[in-house]
Structures are given as structure tokens and as C-alpha cells.
Amino acid sequence: MVGPDYEPPPPPLAEQYREPTGAEVTAATTESRDWWKLFADPALDALVARAYSGNRTLRSAGVRVLEAQASRGIAVGNLYPQQQDAFGSLTYFETSRRSANSPSNRRFHDWATGFDAAWELDLWGKFRRGIEAADAELLASVASYDDVLVSLIAEVAFNYTQYRTLEEQLAVARSNLLIQQRSFEIADARYRDGAASGLDTAQARSLLESTRSLIPRFEAALRQTEHVLCVLLGIPPTELAELRTGSHAIPQPPATVVVGVPAELLRRRPDVRFTERTLAAQSARIGIAKADFYPSLSLFGSIGVSASDFSNLFAGGSMSAFGGPSLR
């Protein structure tokens, strides 16, 4: 095969991360594909499962994987006869009786049927390089799907955590509102009894109204975050049942986190895998382009039967055939 044989470029990586690790962070090898399950939150697990099945962008990336699989099948098919045609025809002829060599039988039919085939031999590896490129593009499409999936789950987990955080902030604000309402009533009563100045009442009222103004903000932010989750799940804005169940607590990370080593992190990044496989496909296309500088050899042929009467179409002596090589 002409063209370069692809070799992935060696990335310059350190043996370990620069920052020192403590007891809560370890660098052991781990598989963290289902990392969100480390939070042990059933509501988060349910949202991620719905995102898997409903997100439109993820579906589009999945269809591109199927498209790449079909393109690879086409590339493999080029190794076999590329043109295969079965034909059948009925032709009616009538010649002029005024012509110099007019036959006695001026009207006749011609029945014909047969099979054509053409096969370009892969002398320089053009089609095999095409399979290499299709293989790399298929893996690149899978990496692109994984890239969308990683981003999708990260967004779902982030917005879910944001929602639970806003719930906690709203609960604290409402609790503070009750306390500050009581403080204001006490300060106001002391002011009316002459035991305190009006400054204490004004300060208590200012703090009370400031806290009261936070509650609509938190409520609006909760609704907006819920709408974002609906978009990520591929559904119209609605009340998510997953957010109404469970402990309503902010997801807590595990006590220890396994981060792996730099090389392992690089292999887990789908965007890096996508770029590397795209590079491999482009390398194979160099071989495809170089093969066009050389001659191509094809084999072609046709076999069939023909007769003026349909009853004689498959009789002895009605077969016709031709074939041979073609150098271009």
C-alpha cells in the first residue's frame, strides 16, 4: 500500500500530577465511567437515565455512528467487483425498404438478457487505505458520541446539584425570614414602649425586607434550573417527579477520590480520542491520493443470451460474451 503507515503521536505526559495528593485523593488506576453513582443519589441516577434515552443531541451523535458504520461497509465493498448489473431488453427493429441493402425481413425483434461486471484490482492499496480511513472515522464518531455523553451527564449532574443547593438556600432564607420577622416585632415593640430608638426598628426592618427579597430570586432560579434539566432530558418544561422525591439534600462526594495518572486521564478524554482518530483517517487518505498517481487495472466482462424470438432465447447458440482487462 502506498502512503504513510499511521502511528499515533506520542504525547508528552508527566508520570504523575504536579500537585501533591493527600489522604483523600489517590492516583490508583480506576474506571470512572459511571462516576455520578458515587454520590449515591437515586434522583440523580434517574435523571441521568432519562437523559440517556431522551436527549436530542445524544441521539444525533448516535445516528452519526450508524452512518459511519454504513460508510465502512461501502469501503469494504470496494474490494469486490464494484459494478454488477443484470440487464434485460426487448428491441423492435424496422429497416427502410428504400435502402440499397434492404433485407427481405425488415421487421424483427431482439430479445436479450445477461449480466455485466467490472472489478478494479487494488494494486496500490487505494481501497484498503479507504477501509483504514473508514475504520478511523467510525471510531472517531464513537468518540464524538462519548464526548456528547460526558458533557450531557456533567450538565445534568451540575444542574441537579445546583437545584438542591437552591432548595437549601431557599429553606434557609425562609427560616431566617421567620426569625427576622420576630426580631422586628420585638424591636418595634421596644420602640413603641420607649425602650429603644427608632434606629433599631429601622435596621430590623431593613434586614427583614432584604431577606424577603431573596426568596423570589431563589424561587425563580429553581424554576430556571428545572427548565434547563428538562431541555437536557429532551422534554418540554414540566414538573420533574425526580426532583420532588428523595432526601432533597445536596449530593455529597465520597470521602476519597481516585484521579488516576495523567496518561489514563488523556485516554479517557473522548475529545482527544476523536482528534487522534481523525488524524488517522486523514493519514490513510494520503495513501488514497498517492494511489491516483499510478495506473489502475480493471477486469470487465459481460455474459448473456440474445435471440430474435423469445422461444429461442435460452436455446443453444444464443449465448454471447466478452471480457478482458482495462489499463488506465
Salt bridges, closest charged atoms under 4 A:
ASP5 OD1 - ARG129 NH2 2.89
ASP34 OD2 - LYS37 NZ 3.94
GLU94 OE2 - ARG107 NH2 3.28
ASP122 OD2 - ARG128 NE 2.92
GLU132 OE1 - ARG129 NH1 3.07
ASP135 OD1 - ARG72 NE 2.21
GLU137 OE2 - ARG285 NH2 1.95
ASP146 OD1 - ARG33 NH2 3.93
ASP146 OD2 - ARG273 NH2 2.95
GLU167 OE1 - ARG164 NH1 2.90
GLU167 OE2 - HIS248 ND1 3.26
GLU185 OE1 - ARG182 NH1 3.54
ASP188 OD2 - ARG192 NH1 2.07
GLU209 OE1 - ARG212 NE 3.19
GLU219 OE2 - ARG174 NH2 2.85
GLU226 OE1 - ARG223 NE 3.96
GLU226 OE2 - ARG244 NH2 2.99
GLU239 OE2 - ARG223 NH2 3.82
GLU239 OE1 - ARG244 NH2 2.17
GLU242 OE2 - ARG50 NH1 3.21
GLU264 OE1 - ARG268 NH1 3.12
ASP271 OD2 - ARG269 NH2 2.59
GLU276 OE1 - ARG277 NE 2.90
ASP292 OD1 - LYS126 NZ 3.12
